[in-house]
Amino acid sequence: MNRRDEREIQQLLGPAFERLLEGFEQLPADETTPPGSARIPAVLAEVAERLHDNYPYAHPLYAGQMLKPPHPVARLAYALSMWINPNNHALDGSRASSPMEREAVADLAAMFGWPQHLGHLCSGGTMANLEALWVAGRLRPGKILLASEDAHYTHGRISEVLGIPFEPVPADDLGRMRLDALEAKLEAGHVGTVVATLGTTGYGSVDRLPQILELAGRHGARVHVDAAYGGYFGLSSRLGEEARAAFDRLTDVDSVVIDPHKHGLQPYGCGCVLFRDPAVGRIYRHDSPYTYFTSDDLHLGEISLECSRPGSSAVALWATHRLLPPTHGGEFAAGLDRCLQAAARLHGILAADDRYRTAPAPVLDILIWAPHCNDGERTSIRSQAIFDAAARKDLHLALLKVPAARARAWWPGLEIGDAPVTCLRSVLMKPEHLDWVDRIAALIGEAHDEAEAAS
Ligand SMILES: Cc1ncc(COP(=O)(O)O)c(C=O)c1O
């Protein structure tokens, strides 16, 4: 987005704020001014200066980590609601924003084909997975939790926090949970829950959910899906066959985590946990002698582990859904299609260039490649040098340590010892990336040649 548009967007807050104040005009005037008000402009200018020290996350030349700018409507709605500062724990603190949260979460449940559900927003994927696995542990006490070795690192740690025995399941060369290994663990017994990941953090791999559901079902295990990053891609019309089959079976899992603060255009922190069976609400049951007085309706604090939660997150998500509903065939889905196209196109350009070795084609919008060196050590050093050279050209990439066995399987010609190989990684999660792919590829080429010449 250009800077003029951005300035015009900032101006939209004023009239909306006036409209908000109209709702409270009947109150007697309160003449107090916040302490230090006169110095706010100076402090704000200082804040703006401090924030210069950042990578340009919102710009298409930021093509590194899983970071995506929130949509302007989300930022504005969040800022607007901060005058209220609603607390979505109880309806007492969030008369408007609690119902908005329920509506926004129902939109996400509908995306998975769930006519009924139990769910709420929370601070992000880690907290959302913690809740899902807490419920899973309560429903399968003493049983083992399985997740792929490529699953997000927090699953192992969450299971420690919850005291649930955890076992990683080996992944294949494409970063998917190995089904033979899963079956062997299920047959060994005592498995309570299998975590499938639809969109792994490192590679964007998609676990084969249809087969996982079948295997887990045969052994009476629950299936939880960590779709914190990948969850929205079910709306895309451009998924490959295997990924499509996985996303289509989200309807049948026990619980899902999806992060609106990743692909859902929201500011941090906005994660969401959803259970297919609303009856799991009984596990959350507790009494709070201080709250829950203003309404007999369910308060969101009665179905969430956290107590206070920002109602502004719900307001922002609700506003975003009003503008860009998360439905098949809409503008929002078209944006996801463009991210998939951008990743596939950049992968194609790099794969056709003999300066690089590319990992298998991206399933979602994460791609991995490395400079064409003779051995693993030199590849790692050169990847780092390209990463640094690209950053000097304002192109921001990411790095990934690929285990030696996986790199060997991808690139049989590469001499590798036991050490992981550092490769380049890019998450093309902005729809605009599609228009910038050629420029990004050209800058990668310049950075490559510069790093090669300097070596
Ligand atoms: C698949 C997956 N699960 C969980 C998480 C953790 O989410 P958060 O950083 O919002 O806590 C991430 C973060 O990248 C992720 O990619």
The ligand as an ORCA input file, in Angstrom:
! r2SCAN-3c Opt
* xyz 0 1
  C       1.850    -24.349     13.093
  C       2.055    -23.394     14.224
  N       1.560    -23.683     15.436
  C       1.713    -22.866     16.491
  C       2.411    -21.685     16.375
  C       2.571    -20.775     17.563
  O       1.739    -19.674     17.391
  P       1.956    -18.314     18.211
  O       3.286    -17.787     17.800
  O       0.812    -17.467     17.764
  O       1.901    -18.646     19.657
  C       2.959    -21.339     15.131
  C       3.739    -20.097     14.965
  O       4.350    -19.846     13.964
  C       2.766    -22.204     14.031
  O       3.268    -21.923     12.817
*
